[in-house]
Amino acid sequence: MTVTKRKGSSLMLRRYLVAIGGWVLLMSIAGVTAPASSYADEPLPAAAASYPTGKVTSVYETTFQIDGRTVGLAPEAVLVDRHGDPLQPAALRVDIDVKYHIQKGTTDKIDWMLLVLPE
């Protein structure tokens, strides 16, 4: 009877250790793959200091003008306010100061824009 108990308790101990090891592994993987921050946590990309600035001078149905230059938004465009909070394209209006980035490979599609809204 003692031999059976040792085998049974040894098996239970092994199962317990495997369960604990699995839990620790799962938690460490979850900690590694969890995102540290989202894009909205970073209101300005690192290179934003060199991005052009201007003022929205006209707004049309699918395009708008910044200092007289006609541009549009790329489908995946990100618009943020000065705090880094996301904005909808409907927030665009005449006389708003902006800082923007032209999408690589295009000359008139904006993929990121900071709108300096009046407070």
Secondary structure in CASP SS format (residue, H / E / C, confidence):
PFRMAT SS
TARGET T0000
AUTHOR 0000-0000-0000
METHOD secondary structure of the structure
MODEL  1
M C 1.00
T H 1.00
V H 1.00
T H 1.00
K H 1.00
R H 1.00
K H 1.00
G H 1.00
S H 1.00
S H 1.00
L H 1.00
M H 1.00
L H 1.00
R H 1.00
R H 1.00
Y H 1.00
L H 1.00
V H 1.00
A H 1.00
I H 1.00
G H 1.00
G H 1.00
W H 1.00
V H 1.00
L H 1.00
L H 1.00
M H 1.00
S H 1.00
I H 1.00
A H 1.00
G H 1.00
V H 1.00
T H 1.00
A C 1.00
P C 1.00
A C 1.00
S C 1.00
S C 1.00
Y H 1.00
A H 1.00
D H 1.00
E C 1.00
P C 1.00
L C 1.00
P C 1.00
A H 1.00
A H 1.00
A H 1.00
A H 1.00
S H 1.00
Y C 1.00
P C 1.00
T E 1.00
G E 1.00
K E 1.00
V E 1.00
T E 1.00
S E 1.00
V E 1.00
Y C 1.00
E C 1.00
T C 1.00
T C 1.00
F E 1.00
Q E 1.00
I E 1.00
D C 1.00
G C 1.00
R E 1.00
T E 1.00
V E 1.00
G E 1.00
L E 1.00
A E 1.00
P E 1.00
E E 1.00
A E 1.00
V E 1.00
L E 1.00
V E 1.00
D C 1.00
R C 1.00
H C 1.00
G C 1.00
D C 1.00
P E 1.00
L C 1.00
Q C 1.00
P H 1.00
A H 1.00
A H 1.00
L C 1.00
R C 1.00
V C 1.00
D C 1.00
I C 1.00
D E 1.00
V E 1.00
K E 1.00
Y E 1.00
H E 1.00
I E 1.00
Q C 1.00
K C 1.00
G C 1.00
T C 1.00
T C 1.00
D C 1.00
K E 1.00
I E 1.00
D E 1.00
W E 1.00
M E 1.00
L E 1.00
L E 1.00
V E 1.00
L C 1.00
P C 1.00
E C 1.00
END
